[in-house]
Amino acid sequence: MGDVVEERSDEGSGVFDIGAFDTDSDDGACETDTGLVGACSADHSVQETETEAETEAETDDLNRETTELLASALEDAYDALLRRGITAELVPGSPALLMHLPVHEGSRGVLACDEWIGVFARFERIPGGWAPPRVALSPEEGTGSAVARYWRAFGGWPAVSDTTGICYVKALMMSVRNDLEVVFLAEAPGLAAERVRERLSVQSENYAGVFQLPADTREVGEAVKEIVAESLGVLGTRSRRNAVAMLADVLTSNLRRLGERCYLCGARHRPAVEAGVPMPCCNDLCRFRSCDTMYVNLYSDVKRRPLVVQLLMRLALSAVESGRGDKIFNPAPPGLDLQRLGKIISKLPPMDELSDCTNEAEVKDVMRKAGRSCYEVLWWIIMNIPNHIAELPPDGVAAVVDDLRGNPAPGGAGPPPSLAAAPDVRVFKVASQLTSLNRLFLDRRRMFGYAYAFHGSRLENWYSLLKHGARNMSGQGGYQLNGAAHGPGVYLGLTYDMSAGYARGGGLSVVAVCEVVRGPEMAAWHKGSCLVVPQSECVSIKYLIVKGLDA
């Protein structure tokens, strides 16, 4: 670089070409005399130094003022925090503090942490109040800074070796930051709502073409109002003006309600996720972002839900190889056509091999040996389903069968008692997170009650059914395979045996047990030995009865 500068200087053609200045200038500020030019440069350097010094002084003054206000807020809130088992310490000479919070037993297991956490928060003043503080589990400054030294002395976040816990901790902090944005902008509700709206409709090249964002602006507007209300609801009446107490309220609320809301947008899960772990909601953008940020931890699913993972692998492969994958396996992982996707899924290692792994690194190693992209594709297959699916233990199947037999739809019957003892039968419980559809269903079920009916379908359809729910697809090209003899609607069998006749393909039989609203329309839905329900919001999948999964 030095040679180039010298060459340009000799030729007089560089940016600082002295000959380009006006030699007849009255004030002489740009004389060609090199002494005057040097003097001008020196004066300019002095001015820059003075400006930088003034800026640094202003910053120091602002930090000093912010630190004093933060210290005052901490003093006001200190006793109230102690009564809740929370301690907070101001970082000397910095508008930052370290907060020490207790973690209840249920969340400790999920986060793989001890009885407490330490959270670093940096505060900043804006016109009219406090900006949303920046929170982290470790300081953003360099390791040699006063804040970092203080953090190490304080203890910081306990060492977490469990990779699943690390994933959930990251999700927790994302949820905390979302709430802080709303809580600290409460005095400007329009700005808070705009921040939430951005979460629900963010546009990015990574997401373009993978799915379509909701076009119903009224639905988005209602979701924004609800999420803002959820975030503001964490504040106690005494803490609305105290920045430290507001931060404590947000942190303790998120620890207490771990898994109740989507950690990406803040929407409440309905019904609550029974697993009690942070999960994205059914919004396609949140599902995609959760995959895009490598949130999923396969080791956790392989250990906790091995048969669920095995089932989803079988269903995904059947959908991709059906010849209708563009319809029933959509969206597919970005950048993969169905032919290549089918080859990758067919190479996924068997569950007994994955179950032998003792950590996430071993899972990745096994998947990488099986084939390129196997890890990412299995991860997509699991996270693309917006429902929590859990296998029932064998001793819990009989109770489910008794429940089904005790509340059949009019004219129907539950499955035979012998089903509970069948060695090749597995029962899975489905907690629906199809939020927009499920809210309507829950409202109607609350008003009218519900009964059980059954839905059987070809194996290739079940991945889509678990993703989108049992919907009225009559007349939809590429989705409907059988004729709608009794008109459009969701077709449900009144008995298990009838629906099982439609469940075929791939050596695996899957029949859904559906809750059906006992509304005033139910009599009109009766069509001989089945129910035909035109309104999808009156049906929700509750269980899956699967035969042949162990084969």
DOTIBA-668280 format. One line per 2 residues: their letters; for each residue z, x, y of C-alpha. Coordinates in Angstrom, 2 decimals. Layout:
<rs>
A = Z X Y | ...
</rs>
This chain:
<rs>
MG = 0.00 0.00 0.00 | 0.75 2.91 2.41
DV = -2.77 4.33 2.08 | -4.30 0.99 2.96
VE = -2.20 0.61 6.09 | -3.11 4.09 7.33
ER = -6.81 3.48 6.74 | -6.79 0.25 8.71
SD = -4.84 1.91 11.55 | -7.42 4.70 11.87
EG = -10.33 2.28 12.04 | -8.63 0.06 14.60
SG = -9.66 -3.04 12.68 | -6.27 -4.17 11.39
VF = -4.19 -7.09 12.56 | -2.49 -4.88 15.13
DI = -5.74 -3.59 16.71 | -4.52 -2.16 20.03
GA = -8.03 -2.21 21.49 | -8.09 -5.98 21.23
FD = -5.52 -6.42 24.00 | -6.55 -7.04 27.62
TD = -6.17 -3.70 29.48 | -6.31 -5.47 32.86
SD = -3.23 -7.60 32.30 | -1.18 -7.96 35.50
DG = 2.24 -7.81 33.87 | 1.38 -4.80 31.73
AC = 3.15 -6.35 28.75 | 0.24 -5.37 26.54
ET = -0.94 -2.11 28.08 | -2.86 0.17 25.76
DT = -0.30 2.86 26.47 | 1.40 3.44 23.15
GL = 4.72 3.98 24.87 | 4.68 0.46 26.32
VG = 3.62 -0.97 22.97 | 6.52 0.81 21.31
AC = 8.86 -0.50 23.96 | 7.59 -4.05 23.39
SA = 8.17 -3.66 19.62 | 11.65 -2.29 20.19
DH = 12.52 -5.16 22.53 | 11.14 -7.65 19.98
SV = 13.25 -6.08 17.20 | 16.33 -6.28 19.39
QE = 15.59 -9.94 20.11 | 15.13 -10.65 16.39
TE = 18.40 -8.89 15.58 | 20.21 -10.84 18.30
TE = 18.70 -14.12 17.01 | 19.73 -13.34 13.44
AE = 23.22 -12.46 14.61 | 23.46 -15.71 16.58
TE = 22.24 -17.69 13.54 | 24.75 -15.97 11.28
AE = 27.50 -16.66 13.81 | 26.52 -20.33 14.00
TD = 26.47 -20.53 10.18 | 29.88 -18.88 10.01
DL = 31.24 -21.31 12.56 | 29.79 -24.26 10.65
NR = 31.18 -22.98 7.35 | 34.56 -22.39 8.98
ET = 34.59 -25.93 10.39 | 33.46 -27.40 7.06
TE = 36.09 -25.38 5.19 | 38.83 -26.61 7.54
LL = 37.74 -30.24 7.08 | 37.56 -29.76 3.31
AS = 41.06 -28.24 3.29 | 42.34 -31.22 5.25
AL = 40.69 -33.67 2.82 | 42.18 -31.79 -0.14
ED = 45.63 -31.90 1.41 | 45.37 -35.66 1.97
AY = 44.23 -36.32 -1.60 | 46.31 -33.72 -3.42
DA = 49.29 -35.85 -4.46 | 47.09 -38.75 -5.59
LL = 45.00 -36.36 -7.69 | 48.09 -34.82 -9.29
RR = 49.24 -38.25 -10.41 | 45.94 -38.54 -12.29
GI = 46.35 -35.11 -13.89 | 43.71 -33.55 -11.61
TA = 44.16 -30.32 -9.70 | 41.78 -28.83 -7.15
EL = 41.83 -25.44 -5.46 | 39.94 -24.39 -2.38
VP = 37.90 -21.21 -2.71 | 39.27 -18.90 0.03
GS = 36.94 -18.69 3.00 | 34.32 -20.97 1.51
PA = 33.50 -24.71 1.82 | 33.86 -25.02 -1.95
LL = 36.51 -25.98 -4.47 | 37.17 -25.85 -8.17
MH = 38.40 -29.09 -9.71 | 40.39 -29.18 -12.93
LP = 40.07 -32.55 -14.77 | 41.56 -33.85 -18.04
VH = 39.15 -35.04 -20.73 | 40.20 -37.90 -23.01
EG = 40.01 -37.41 -26.74 | 36.81 -39.41 -27.34
SR = 34.79 -37.37 -24.86 | 36.23 -34.06 -26.08
GV = 34.51 -34.48 -29.42 | 31.17 -35.30 -27.80
LA = 31.30 -32.47 -25.26 | 32.80 -30.00 -27.76
CD = 35.36 -28.92 -25.15 | 39.12 -28.57 -24.83
EW = 41.48 -30.95 -23.05 | 40.11 -30.14 -19.60
IG = 37.01 -29.12 -17.70 | 36.59 -27.11 -14.54
VF = 33.84 -28.12 -12.12 | 32.59 -26.11 -9.17
AR = 31.60 -28.10 -6.04 | 30.16 -26.87 -2.75
FE = 30.42 -29.15 0.27 | 28.24 -29.44 3.35
RI = 28.55 -31.47 6.53 | 25.69 -33.59 7.87
PG = 25.57 -35.73 11.01 | 27.93 -38.62 10.42
GW = 29.79 -37.28 7.40 | 29.49 -35.31 4.16
AP = 26.33 -34.52 2.24 | 26.44 -35.11 -1.53
PR = 28.24 -32.01 -2.87 | 26.42 -29.66 -5.20
VA = 28.26 -29.56 -8.51 | 27.89 -27.18 -11.41
LS = 29.84 -25.78 -14.30 | 29.57 -22.30 -12.80
PE = 28.88 -21.01 -9.29 | 25.31 -20.53 -8.16
EG = 26.19 -17.36 -6.24 | 25.78 -13.89 -7.69
TG = 28.39 -12.52 -10.04 | 29.80 -10.26 -7.34
SA = 30.49 -13.02 -4.80 | 33.98 -14.14 -3.83
VA = 33.26 -17.57 -5.30 | 32.15 -16.11 -8.64
RY = 35.22 -13.84 -8.82 | 37.46 -16.79 -8.06
WR = 35.63 -18.86 -10.69 | 36.28 -16.26 -13.37
AF = 39.95 -16.05 -12.38 | 40.23 -19.83 -12.49
GG = 38.76 -20.03 -15.97 | 35.64 -22.10 -15.35
WP = 34.18 -24.18 -18.14 | 35.66 -23.41 -21.56
AV = 33.33 -21.50 -23.86 | 31.13 -23.95 -25.75
SD = 29.37 -22.59 -28.81 | 28.24 -25.97 -30.14
TT = 24.67 -26.50 -28.91 | 25.00 -30.27 -29.24
GI = 27.99 -30.19 -26.91 | 26.00 -28.12 -24.42
CY = 23.23 -30.74 -24.41 | 25.72 -33.51 -23.73
VK = 27.45 -31.47 -21.01 | 24.11 -31.04 -19.24
AL = 23.52 -34.78 -19.47 | 27.00 -35.42 -18.05
MM = 26.32 -33.23 -15.02 | 22.97 -34.95 -14.37
SV = 24.75 -38.30 -14.36 | 27.44 -36.96 -12.02
RN = 24.84 -35.69 -9.55 | 23.08 -39.06 -9.57
DL = 26.31 -40.89 -8.71 | 27.23 -38.39 -5.99
EV = 23.89 -39.02 -4.29 | 24.70 -42.72 -3.98
VF = 28.44 -42.44 -3.26 | 28.10 -39.90 -0.46
LA = 25.19 -41.80 1.10 | 27.02 -45.14 1.01
EA = 27.06 -45.27 4.81 | 23.24 -45.19 4.67
PG = 22.48 -47.73 1.91 | 18.75 -47.60 2.55
LA = 18.66 -43.87 1.87 | 20.84 -44.24 -1.24
AE = 18.52 -46.94 -2.59 | 15.49 -44.77 -1.90
RV = 17.00 -41.91 -3.91 | 17.55 -44.26 -6.85
RE = 14.03 -45.68 -6.52 | 12.64 -42.15 -6.81
RL = 14.43 -41.73 -10.14 | 12.79 -44.88 -11.49
SV = 9.26 -44.21 -10.29 | 8.89 -40.46 -9.87
QS = 5.30 -39.33 -10.21 | 4.42 -36.00 -11.79
EN = 1.39 -34.40 -13.37 | 3.44 -34.00 -16.53
YA = 3.84 -37.76 -16.84 | 0.44 -38.92 -15.62
GV = -1.56 -40.71 -18.29 | 1.24 -40.68 -20.84
FQ = 2.44 -44.14 -19.89 | 2.06 -46.72 -17.14
LP = 4.89 -47.23 -14.68 | 6.11 -50.81 -14.19
AD = 3.95 -52.73 -11.74 | 6.55 -55.41 -11.07
TR = 8.17 -54.21 -7.84 | 10.70 -57.04 -7.96
EV = 12.01 -55.77 -11.30 | 12.31 -52.24 -9.90
GE = 14.08 -53.61 -6.82 | 16.66 -55.42 -8.96
AV = 17.21 -52.29 -11.04 | 17.79 -50.24 -7.86
KE = 20.41 -52.71 -6.61 | 22.20 -52.68 -9.94
IV = 22.26 -48.88 -10.23 | 23.54 -48.49 -6.66
AE = 26.30 -51.02 -7.40 | 27.20 -49.18 -10.63
SL = 27.56 -45.89 -8.74 | 29.59 -47.36 -5.88
GV = 31.84 -49.19 -8.33 | 33.58 -45.94 -9.30
LG = 35.27 -45.56 -5.93 | 38.87 -46.55 -5.41
TR = 39.65 -48.31 -2.13 | 41.71 -45.37 -0.83
SR = 39.11 -42.72 -1.53 | 36.12 -44.10 0.35
RN = 36.68 -41.79 3.31 | 37.99 -38.72 1.49
AV = 35.32 -36.39 0.13 | 37.59 -34.72 -2.44
AM = 38.88 -38.03 -3.80 | 35.31 -39.38 -3.96
LA = 34.23 -36.40 -6.03 | 37.21 -36.86 -8.35
DV = 36.40 -40.57 -8.80 | 32.80 -39.81 -9.75
LT = 33.78 -37.07 -12.22 | 36.55 -39.04 -13.94
SN = 34.39 -42.17 -14.13 | 31.56 -40.29 -15.83
LR = 33.95 -38.68 -18.30 | 35.53 -42.05 -19.09
RL = 32.23 -43.92 -19.38 | 30.33 -41.22 -21.23
GE = 27.31 -42.83 -22.88 | 27.58 -46.21 -21.13
RC = 24.68 -45.52 -18.77 | 21.36 -43.71 -18.81
YL = 22.10 -40.16 -17.67 | 18.69 -39.91 -15.98
CG = 18.41 -43.07 -13.88 | 21.93 -44.52 -14.03
AR = 21.06 -47.93 -15.55 | 23.74 -49.41 -17.81
HR = 22.90 -49.71 -21.51 | 22.98 -53.28 -22.77
PA = 24.56 -53.47 -25.26 | 26.57 -50.27 -25.05
VE = 25.41 -47.37 -27.20 | 27.73 -47.40 -30.17
AG = 27.41 -43.65 -30.65 | 29.21 -43.08 -27.32
VP = 26.96 -40.16 -26.39 | 24.69 -39.67 -23.35
MP = 21.30 -41.24 -23.98 | 18.25 -42.15 -21.91
CC = 17.46 -45.83 -21.42 | 14.32 -47.61 -22.60
ND = 12.41 -46.84 -19.40 | 9.39 -44.84 -20.53
LC = 9.84 -42.35 -17.71 | 13.44 -41.64 -18.77
RF = 12.43 -41.29 -22.41 | 9.67 -38.87 -21.48
RS = 11.88 -36.85 -19.12 | 14.57 -36.57 -21.77
CD = 12.03 -34.98 -24.11 | 10.46 -32.92 -21.35
TM = 13.80 -31.30 -20.48 | 14.58 -30.32 -24.11
YV = 17.64 -32.56 -24.13 | 17.46 -33.54 -27.78
NL = 19.40 -31.51 -30.30 | 17.93 -31.94 -33.78
YS = 20.86 -30.37 -35.58 | 23.11 -33.16 -34.33
DV = 20.78 -35.87 -35.67 | 20.17 -34.08 -38.96
KR = 23.91 -33.85 -39.59 | 24.99 -37.25 -38.27
RP = 21.98 -39.38 -39.22 | 19.95 -37.65 -41.95
LV = 18.57 -40.85 -43.46 | 17.62 -42.18 -40.02
VQ = 15.62 -39.00 -39.33 | 14.00 -39.27 -42.75
LL = 13.10 -42.92 -42.14 | 11.56 -42.22 -38.72
MR = 9.50 -39.37 -40.18 | 8.07 -41.72 -42.83
LA = 7.37 -44.49 -40.32 | 5.70 -42.16 -37.82
LS = 3.41 -40.63 -40.44 | 2.41 -44.08 -41.71
AV = 1.56 -45.21 -38.17 | -0.49 -42.10 -37.36
ES = -2.47 -42.25 -40.63 | -3.12 -46.01 -40.44
GR = -6.35 -45.81 -38.45 | -4.64 -47.82 -35.69
GD = -2.51 -45.02 -34.33 | -3.97 -45.35 -30.83
KI = -2.34 -48.79 -30.70 | 0.85 -48.51 -32.75
FN = 1.82 -44.88 -32.01 | 1.41 -44.87 -28.27
PA = 2.24 -42.84 -26.28 | 1.71 -39.90 -28.58
PP = 3.11 -36.46 -27.72 | 1.06 -35.02 -24.84
GL = -1.79 -32.74 -25.81 | -2.04 -33.82 -29.47
DL = -4.75 -36.02 -30.93 | -3.84 -38.26 -33.86
QR = -5.58 -36.11 -36.47 | -3.68 -32.99 -35.49
LG = -0.48 -34.99 -35.10 | -0.78 -36.35 -38.64
KI = -1.16 -32.83 -40.04 | 1.95 -31.66 -38.20
IS = 4.07 -34.62 -39.37 | 2.93 -34.12 -42.96
KL = 4.24 -30.53 -42.79 | 7.75 -31.50 -41.64
PP = 10.28 -30.03 -44.07 | 12.27 -32.33 -46.39
MD = 15.68 -33.52 -45.27 | 17.61 -31.63 -47.96
EL = 16.23 -28.38 -46.52 | 17.17 -29.35 -42.97
SD = 20.60 -30.57 -44.07 | 21.46 -27.08 -45.32
CT = 21.21 -25.72 -41.76 | 24.49 -24.93 -40.00
NE = 23.31 -24.84 -36.38 | 20.37 -25.58 -34.09
AE = 18.93 -22.07 -34.39 | 18.60 -22.47 -38.16
VK = 16.93 -25.87 -37.71 | 14.40 -24.31 -35.34
DV = 13.76 -21.46 -37.75 | 13.10 -23.85 -40.66
MR = 10.81 -25.99 -38.50 | 8.86 -23.02 -37.14
KA = 8.24 -21.77 -40.69 | 6.94 -25.23 -41.65
GR = 4.31 -25.14 -38.94 | 3.56 -24.78 -35.28
SC = 4.90 -27.63 -33.09 | 6.89 -29.16 -35.98
YE = 10.16 -28.86 -34.05 | 8.79 -30.47 -30.89
VL = 7.01 -33.29 -32.77 | 10.07 -34.31 -34.80
WW = 12.09 -34.23 -31.65 | 9.53 -36.54 -29.97
II = 9.54 -38.92 -32.97 | 13.31 -39.38 -32.69
MN = 13.59 -39.66 -28.90 | 10.59 -41.94 -28.51
IP = 12.64 -44.77 -30.09 | 14.73 -46.49 -27.37
NH = 17.28 -47.86 -29.84 | 20.26 -46.29 -31.52
IA = 19.85 -46.57 -35.29 | 22.76 -45.85 -37.60
EL = 22.95 -45.93 -41.40 | 25.71 -48.16 -42.78
PP = 27.89 -46.59 -45.48 | 27.37 -48.08 -48.96
DG = 30.74 -49.81 -48.87 | 29.77 -51.58 -45.65
VA = 26.61 -53.24 -46.98 | 28.43 -56.03 -48.81
AV = 30.13 -57.16 -45.58 | 26.76 -57.33 -43.83
VD = 25.25 -59.38 -46.66 | 28.19 -61.79 -46.47
DL = 27.72 -62.08 -42.69 | 24.01 -62.86 -43.10
RG = 24.71 -65.46 -45.77 | 27.25 -67.12 -43.50
NP = 24.97 -67.65 -40.49 | 21.37 -68.35 -41.59
AP = 18.84 -70.17 -39.45 | 18.61 -73.92 -40.26
GG = 16.83 -74.30 -43.59 | 17.26 -70.64 -44.41
AG = 19.47 -68.52 -46.66 | 20.91 -65.04 -46.60
PP = 19.86 -62.26 -48.95 | 21.10 -62.44 -52.55
PS = 24.53 -60.84 -53.17 | 22.93 -58.50 -55.68
LA = 21.15 -56.74 -52.81 | 24.39 -55.05 -51.78
AA = 24.69 -53.37 -55.19 | 21.05 -52.27 -55.52
PD = 20.99 -48.44 -55.76 | 17.70 -48.07 -53.89
VR = 18.69 -50.22 -50.87 | 19.75 -48.73 -47.56
VF = 20.90 -50.79 -44.57 | 20.61 -49.55 -40.99
KV = 22.16 -51.08 -37.88 | 20.02 -51.22 -34.75
AS = 21.62 -51.25 -31.31 | 18.78 -52.42 -29.08
QL = 18.31 -50.62 -25.77 | 15.14 -52.52 -24.81
TS = 16.90 -53.30 -21.56 | 14.62 -55.74 -19.72
LN = 13.95 -57.77 -22.89 | 17.48 -57.45 -24.20
RL = 19.16 -58.75 -21.05 | 17.30 -62.03 -21.37
FL = 18.16 -62.21 -25.06 | 21.86 -61.56 -24.46
DR = 21.99 -64.20 -21.73 | 20.37 -66.80 -23.97
RR = 22.49 -65.84 -26.99 | 25.61 -66.23 -24.88
MF = 24.52 -69.72 -23.87 | 23.27 -71.08 -27.20
GY = 24.57 -68.81 -29.97 | 22.38 -67.22 -32.65
AY = 21.38 -67.35 -36.31 | 19.80 -64.87 -38.72
AF = 16.19 -64.80 -39.92 | 13.97 -62.07 -41.38
HG = 10.80 -60.23 -40.45 | 8.64 -58.30 -42.91
SR = 5.68 -56.15 -41.92 | 3.48 -53.36 -43.22
LE = 5.08 -49.91 -43.13 | 2.64 -48.63 -40.51
NW = 3.89 -51.20 -37.97 | 7.56 -50.33 -38.06
YS = 7.58 -47.33 -35.74 | 6.04 -49.53 -33.04
LL = 8.41 -52.41 -33.87 | 11.43 -50.16 -33.40
KH = 10.01 -48.82 -30.14 | 8.94 -52.11 -28.57
GA = 10.94 -54.74 -30.47 | 9.70 -57.81 -32.33
RN = 7.19 -59.22 -29.87 | 4.61 -61.96 -29.80
MS = 1.41 -60.00 -30.48 | -0.72 -62.95 -31.58
GQ = -4.27 -62.54 -30.36 | -3.69 -58.93 -29.29
GG = -6.58 -56.83 -30.57 | -5.53 -53.99 -32.84
YQ = -2.01 -55.34 -33.31 | -2.39 -58.64 -35.18
LN = -3.50 -58.18 -38.79 | -2.77 -61.56 -40.31
GA = -3.97 -64.93 -39.07 | -1.62 -66.93 -36.85
AH = -1.73 -70.03 -39.05 | 1.04 -71.79 -37.12
GP = 0.07 -70.65 -33.63 | 1.07 -67.64 -31.53
GV = 4.57 -66.20 -31.78 | 6.92 -63.87 -33.65
YL = 6.81 -64.94 -37.32 | 10.20 -64.91 -39.07
GL = 10.98 -65.76 -42.68 | 13.87 -68.09 -43.47
TY = 14.70 -66.05 -46.58 | 14.76 -62.37 -47.37
DM = 12.46 -62.73 -50.35 | 9.75 -64.40 -48.28
SA = 9.70 -61.64 -45.64 | 9.90 -58.92 -48.30
GY = 6.51 -60.11 -49.53 | 4.96 -58.89 -46.26
AR = 6.78 -55.53 -46.35 | 4.51 -53.16 -48.19
GG = 2.77 -49.80 -47.93 | 3.63 -46.21 -48.71
GL = 6.11 -47.00 -51.46 | 8.65 -48.07 -48.85
SV = 9.76 -51.64 -48.07 | 11.28 -52.42 -44.66
VA = 12.58 -55.88 -43.71 | 14.30 -56.57 -40.40
VC = 17.23 -58.93 -40.02 | 16.76 -60.59 -36.65
EV = 19.15 -62.51 -34.45 | 17.40 -65.66 -33.22
VR = 18.68 -67.71 -30.29 | 19.80 -71.21 -31.35
GP = 18.14 -72.76 -28.32 | 16.96 -76.34 -27.88
EM = 13.46 -75.17 -28.88 | 14.55 -74.09 -32.37
AA = 13.51 -77.35 -34.02 | 9.99 -76.89 -32.65
WH = 9.89 -73.34 -34.02 | 10.28 -74.56 -37.62
KG = 6.95 -74.31 -39.45 | 7.71 -75.00 -43.11
SC = 9.31 -71.91 -44.62 | 9.21 -69.84 -41.45
LV = 10.08 -69.80 -37.77 | 7.40 -69.11 -35.16
VP = 9.09 -68.01 -31.92 | 6.70 -67.79 -28.94
QS = 9.29 -66.19 -26.62 | 9.99 -62.57 -27.54
EC = 13.24 -62.66 -25.54 | 14.70 -65.06 -28.13
VS = 14.51 -62.48 -30.95 | 16.34 -59.17 -31.41
IK = 16.36 -56.82 -34.42 | 19.92 -56.32 -35.71
YL = 19.53 -54.63 -39.13 | 16.89 -52.94 -41.25
IV = 16.97 -53.40 -45.03 | 15.03 -50.50 -46.55
KG = 14.04 -50.04 -50.19 | 12.65 -46.83 -51.66
LD = 13.72 -44.34 -48.99 | 15.32 -42.01 -51.53
A = 12.23 -41.96 -53.74
</rs>
